[in-house]
Amino acid sequence: EVQLVESGGGLVQPGGSLRLSCAASGFTFSASWMSWVRRAPGKGLEGVANIKQDGSEMYYVDSVKGRFTISRDNAKNSLYLQMDSLRAEDTAVYYCARAADRSVDYWGQGTQVTVSS
Amino acid sequence: DVVMTQSPLSLPVTLGQPASISCRSSQSLVYSNGNTYLNWFQQRPGQSPRRLIYKVSNRDSGVPDRFSGSGSGTDFTLKISRVEAEDVGIYYCMQGTYWPWTFGQGTKVEV
């Protein structure tokens, strides 16, 4: 059974940093593209970042470029999202997801990130 | 970025009756390999999103056959042949043809 378990969310002040983690199991993590997707309050879903199987390619939505960094550790079956210079508009539930064939087929339960003073 | 526009945004339904959601993209979703990467997701209250349909019309494993997807180019539709109580939630279309992948605003289905 595919499982994706996020952690690391919380309350942070504007300009602060957080690092989200995602522990993956039930599939060959090192063979899978991975994604972070978020849902802001009262808004729809937004793809935030993707990373290739070996970490050699990363893609970001424009609104987070230069502030967020997606990474992975295939030895630990783990995905990360380093979020710096956080803004109020980054407040959202962040989902770790497995990407396959230009889609997202499995999602974690999500972790809440709140940026507020 | 490709804009995905769903309609309606709110869909009152009657149990046992059909329902339909439209999704339009600001440009064709046909990829260079000929595939069209249009997906549909369901998010029930308090749950994570769940993929229902991929590449326009392919149902995911375990998805009831009352759900079907159709369309081409820029116009797509998700149909529920007979709505059941467990179908309540928000439905999103998503395109994976271009980065960044973009989602529709969501359609809230309620009884």
Contacts between the chains, C-beta under 8 A, distances in Angstrom:
chain1	res1	chain2	res2	distance
A	35	B	101	7.9
A	37	B	49	8.0
A	44	B	92	6.3
A	44	B	103	5.2
A	44	B	104	6.7
A	44	B	105	4.9
A	44	B	106	4.7
A	45	B	41	7.6
A	45	B	49	6.8
A	45	B	92	5.7
A	45	B	94	7.3
A	45	B	103	4.2
A	45	B	106	7.6
A	46	B	100	8.0
A	46	B	102	7.8
A	46	B	103	6.8
A	47	B	99	7.9
A	47	B	100	5.1
A	47	B	101	4.0
A	47	B	102	6.9
A	47	B	103	7.4
A	50	B	99	7.2
A	50	B	101	7.8
A	59	B	99	5.0
A	59	B	100	7.2
A	60	B	100	7.8
A	61	B	100	4.4
A	62	B	1	7.8
A	62	B	100	7.4
A	95	B	48	6.3
A	95	B	49	7.3
A	101	B	37	7.7
A	101	B	54	7.3
A	101	B	55	7.7
A	101	B	96	7.9
A	102	B	31	7.3
A	102	B	35	7.8
A	102	B	37	4.2
A	102	B	96	3.4
A	102	B	97	6.7
A	102	B	101	7.8
A	103	B	37	6.5
A	103	B	39	5.0
A	103	B	51	6.8
A	103	B	54	5.0
A	103	B	55	7.7
A	103	B	94	7.5
A	103	B	96	5.0
A	104	B	39	7.5
A	104	B	41	7.9
A	104	B	49	7.9
A	104	B	51	6.7
A	104	B	94	7.5
A	104	B	96	8.0
A	104	B	101	7.8
A	105	B	51	5.5
A	105	B	54	7.4
A	105	B	60	7.3
A	107	B	48	4.2
A	107	B	49	5.4
A	107	B	50	7.3
A	108	B	48	6.6
A	109	B	48	5.5
A	110	B	48	5.9
